[in-house]
Amino acid sequence: MAKYGNPIRDMVGYLNNQPNPCWPNGAKIAVQFVVNYEEGAESNILHGDSCSEKLLSEIVGAESYTDMRNLNMESLYEYGSRVGIWRILDIFTKLNVPATAFACSMALERNPSAAVAMVNAGWEIASHGYRWIDYMKVNHETERNHIEMAVEIHTKICGTRPLGLYQGKPSTNSRRLIVEEGGFLYDSDSYNDELPYWNMEYGRPHLVIPYTLDANDMRFATPQGFNTGDQFFTYLKDTFDRLYKEGVNGSSKMMSIGLHCRLVGRPGRAVALEKFLEYILSFEKVWIAKRMDIAHHWYKKFYPLSCTEP
């Protein structure tokens, strides 16, 4: 196996030993909604960056402008914090559905009223790091400092520290730095499973709760992605139906859905989100959870027997 490098990638996972997750109240599926709050933390020369943002907006395939602002991109992001977050909060609140926000601390700092609203709605606010930038291009000391800043700012604005972290564009140092920080129950920089699992690389069990890039509104902003709300709804419905069926047949899983304020917050897409929420609420034995609820559940039920639970 040494010829494949170190650390060795886990290409096997649970294999035939998938645990029964024992979701609360006999649920056949755990459904988890993530609302990414990034607006105001993206790449921008006003933030000290060398170039403008280019990802995940209505301008599919946008270029990054070196040493220049992109005012169109800026205003598309501003829509998320000015309008989109409030529409999403309204939908989730009226249907009494919990959610987890992946929130960049710089973004929260620029619009603390959004943070207050998410807290008042009962959402978990997990950390999306300090910035929404590519940490593969950042040295490990800067990334360590950003994680520390993210926790400090997050705690000041939200009243409690974050228990989960999703860098989104992580480096090979990210997970080690998250574990070393010491206060996180989990990270979500993974897409390789439909159940949480334990990472044992850094001296103690560290929980990974995988996320998703397929059941995700980001595909409205990528080539060959979703063109209409109907396409988004159909994909979410098909994913839910398949996983619910597997759960009924004795193999329960977790379904993650990724959302962005500037994308699904647009009215024509918000309709699809609301429609999907109403659809899954019509089912019995569905656990709609926050990520920290899933983390607490996994610590209680599946903490490695050879280790002492923190």
Disulfide bonds with the S-S distance in Angstrom:
none
